[in-house]
């Protein structure tokens, strides 16, 4: 007899995710000890050797509750028992802005990135399921986020791969049970103090009761379609950014973009170009909100002589002589009128190194 249907499903998903890996490469599994990551670890331990891949495991200890170190050690023993090598517990300190969930996410990915770099792993597998995707989309809707957020989590981004995004959580739970392992239930996942927990245990059941079954599937399907659209628009914007980028001064972060060229682009593309320009200037993506991009866009579409716009990480943006200048550390100074916008109020002059058009 073959494996249980749930086990066969997760093995197939992992095999597809690793199909492009070069033999002999190291694949890492991020494992918390929950049902999703237990299923992922079991499937990887079965698939990786058959693809001539080495496989290791990582567990992140967020130090947010009593006994977290002991739980991390249990996960280490579990992974080692499946043949994972190397296996490491990664303690982190959770702090920073955006609430505990966002801070924990930043700390977790920072630790996973550092470990993958140190160990030379090309791929890190994550156990997010279709239900996790649906929760992410609903959280984005509640925040009024744009298409980038509503597109949810990508199946692959850089070194990270999520084999289970097309599988429901019920499949991973069934697979973990069929493999004979009892998952650890993180108490935070049921704590209503956390937004995602409220979405999981209250919002989605309420939507299902009001609108009928299939809400997680519909939300995940919406995310997939939006991601396809977003990727196409992102690629278009990247080409336009490369075409319009004009460096100035001695700093690689300082650059400007032509106002008339930008203004001729469709809004969805133009705002993506502005986002790329802000990122290039040193503004962290995690701190760059939709409101920042809207204000940047107003320098093009609602120009009234407003002064420099200050973005996170001391990035300043000013409209000057028909250009949008992006620079760090407040180098943009007051004074001067825009020769390409007659009759408007004075703009901030160009930073040092920007050649003024005659």
Protein Blocks (a to p, Z undefined) as FASTA:
>chain_A
ZZdfklmmmmmmmmmmmmmpcehiacddddehiaklmmmmmmmmmmmmmnopacdddddd
ehlaghklmmmmmmmmmmmmnopacddddddddedehijklmmmmmmmmmmmmmmmmnop
abdcdfbdfklmmmmmmmmmmnopafklmnopafbgcjbccfklmpcfklmmmmmmmnop
acdddfklmmmkbmklmmmmmmmmmmmmmnoghklmmmmmmmmmmmmmmmmmmmmmmmmm
mmmpccehjbfkbccddfklmmmpcfklmmmmmmmmmmmnopafklmcfklmmmmmmmmm
mcghiacdddehhiacddeehiacddehhlaccedjdfklghiacdddddehiacdZZ
